Amino acid sequence: MAYAFDTLGYAKRLRDAGISQGQAEAHAEAAREFVMGDLATKADLQAIRADLQAAMDTLSLRLTLRLGVMLAAGLATLAAIIKL
């Protein structure tokens, strides 16, 4: 998704504030190129969210598995102690 940036309006405001035509256009182009290029889009955020959700699901599964193994080991140890 592309964002619209009114470079003409931005340059006009700078000219109205007393900045020369060339400098105003250079400022407008720099703002469009450097600032607007780094903005995250909705699609970017959704992709990151999907990646984080997948990572959380994996970590949740690993944590559940570890808890189950620890519980089984504890019960086996308790059973061995009771038999003694």
Steps between C-alpha positions, in 0.01 A plus 500: 500500500648831397454812706428829331725789593418838351850617409360791301298629797793447734735690271242780461477541877875520524511760221227700676715495813786660309709204387622504141330289231796262460542444872127450551489235227809328640344491849175359362679230302718407798197475727320276253801280440638458851205543733217341305715204393544383860133487594353159576189407309205304631622197303843529666340500845277205414799299378690573821194407705470167317869426559471583869187288536678203342797547731273524805315183397831315468621624837168408662525147363859464624405628845207257520725212397763591761238525772363158403847343508574655840167376637561148369853497645369622835229235510752229405736618774214504752392149398858375541526655847167350609611150386810521718 
